[in-house]
Amino acid sequence: MKVPVKKDGAGLDMSAEAFKRWRKSLGMTQKDAAEALGLKRRVVQYYEKGERKGKTVEIPLTVRLACYALTADVRDYAGPDEDGEAVVQKSRSKVRKKPVKKAAPAAQEAAR
């Protein structure tokens, strides 16, 4: 699959079709997507059409990143905790920290 890149090389570009695929892949209506992204439903319609009043509408980086977060089931982010671990809220759970990696069994034995 070819990843679209902006002409100026400043980053990726999300097409109107890709935005609509994203929404449908999560089983969201346009209203659901608007609420999840903090947008008006009409803006979601512009993004899916790719234009507004005959002019091209680009999907901003902040919206693209929010789409990625929602795809990863991240519904809220409170920053890192004291240990530098991300504190996130998933849609199916309460606020939780990203799991800390446990030491290998051999390292645990050596620590005893």
C-alpha positions in Angstrom: 0.0 0.0 0.0 1.4 3.4 -1.0 1.4 5.9 1.9 0.5 9.4 0.7 3.1 12.1 1.5 2.6 15.8 1.3 4.1 17.5 -1.8 6.4 19.6 0.4 7.7 16.5 2.2 6.4 17.8 5.5 4.7 14.6 6.6 1.9 12.2 5.7 -1.5 13.1 4.3 -4.8 11.4 5.1 -7.2 11.2 2.2 -10.9 11.7 2.4 -11.3 8.0 1.6 -8.9 7.0 4.3 -10.7 9.1 6.9 -14.0 7.5 6.0 -12.4 4.0 6.1 -11.0 4.8 9.5 -14.5 5.9 10.8 -16.2 2.8 9.4 -13.5 0.4 10.6 -14.4 1.5 14.2 -18.1 1.1 13.5 -18.7 4.8 14.1 -21.4 7.1 12.6 -20.4 10.5 11.5 -21.9 11.8 14.7 -19.9 9.3 16.8 -16.7 10.3 15.1 -17.4 14.0 15.6 -18.0 13.5 19.3 -14.9 11.4 19.7 -12.7 13.9 17.9 -14.3 17.0 19.4 -15.6 18.2 16.1 -18.9 19.2 14.6 -20.6 16.6 12.4 -20.4 18.9 9.5 -16.6 19.0 9.7 -16.5 15.2 9.6 -18.6 15.4 6.5 -16.1 17.9 4.9 -13.2 15.6 5.8 -15.0 12.6 4.2 -15.9 14.6 1.1 -12.4 16.1 0.9 -13.7 19.6 0.0 -15.8 22.5 1.3 -17.3 25.0 -1.1 -15.2 23.7 -3.9 -11.9 24.0 -2.0 -9.8 21.1 -0.9 -10.0 20.3 2.9 -6.9 18.8 4.5 -7.2 16.8 7.6 -5.0 18.4 10.3 -2.2 16.6 12.0 -4.0 16.8 15.4 -7.1 15.1 13.9 -4.9 12.4 12.3 -3.2 11.7 15.6 -6.5 11.6 17.4 -7.7 9.0 14.8 -4.7 6.9 15.5 -5.2 7.1 19.3 -8.8 6.1 18.9 -7.8 3.2 16.7 -5.4 2.1 19.5 -8.4 2.4 21.9 -6.9 5.3 23.8 -9.7 7.6 24.9 -7.8 10.0 27.2 -4.1 10.7 28.1 -3.1 12.3 31.4 0.7 12.5 30.7 3.4 10.4 32.2 3.4 9.4 35.9 6.3 9.8 38.3 8.1 6.8 36.7 7.6 8.1 33.2 4.9 5.6 32.3 1.9 6.8 30.2 -1.4 7.2 32.1 -4.1 6.5 29.6 -7.8 5.7 29.6 -9.1 3.0 27.4 -12.7 2.8 26.3 -13.3 -0.6 28.0 -11.5 0.2 31.3 -10.8 2.7 33.9 -7.6 4.8 34.0 -4.6 2.6 34.0 -0.9 2.8 33.5 1.0 1.3 30.7 2.4 -2.0 32.1 5.9 -2.0 33.4 8.2 -4.6 31.9 9.2 -7.3 34.4 12.8 -8.4 34.8 13.8 -11.7 33.2 13.6 -14.7 35.6 17.4 -14.9 35.8 17.6 -11.3 36.9 15.0 -11.9 39.5 17.0 -14.8 41.0 20.2 -12.7 41.1 18.3 -10.0 42.9 17.4 -12.4 45.8 
